[in-house]
Amino acid sequence: MIMRIQKKMAEAGIASRRKCEEIIKQGRVMVNGKVAKVGDIAYEKDRIIVDGKPIEKKKKTYTMMNKPIGFVTTVSEGHGMRTVMQLIKLKERLFPVGRLDKNTEGLLLITNDGELANKLTHPSHKIWKKYEAWLSRPFKDAEKLKKGIIVGGIKANIKLKTVQGRTVILEIHEGRKHIVRKIFGKLGYNVTKLRRTQIGPLKLGKLAKGTWRYLKEYELRGLFHKI
Ligand code: URA
């Protein structure tokens, strides 16, 4: 991947991006044997040396999980609750992208790529997520839902996909806490089961509950294309 040198240095854990710019200005960075300037571009094959030491590329890991209910989506949990990270035993330090409630199941992206995580969760990127919701009674308010529902003074935009009795499939692009449950709550329905099945182009598919796998090349390309 092509990237500015300061960003590459920051990703390798040298310092913050701004601090890396200072280090470059101080003439402490060499790229392929030449002193680098702030804003220079580095290619994958380039050899970047800071204070005489080559920077190490941190391997990026991208996984997806079918989160089961009963697990929280934090990295560490001090209240005896089980976390999704206990289901994924890898030596890299990974973290879940965005959140799912303890009693929500389905697709969760888990990675160590902070940049991708930021972009996927930032509202400006409008990444649509698909949910299947099972309700306490048959759903009869499709028209109201399509118009958007005000939650906490802000309108939640919704794409209604299908309604089949008590089961509703919808898409939203925001990540406010309990947002799907609140949307249905506003219309007088209880959500008895909630499952996320898609994040942007990434689909849950047939991944068994409680298991995880690495993302495939085409899935990663799809995600990066979206942001
Ligand atoms: N909306 C919810 O209400 N819960 C989730 O876990 C995700 C979206």
Residues whose N, C-alpha, C, O or C-beta is under 5 A from the ligand:
A	BS01	URA	R99 L100 D101 T104 R176 H178 I179 V180 R181 K182
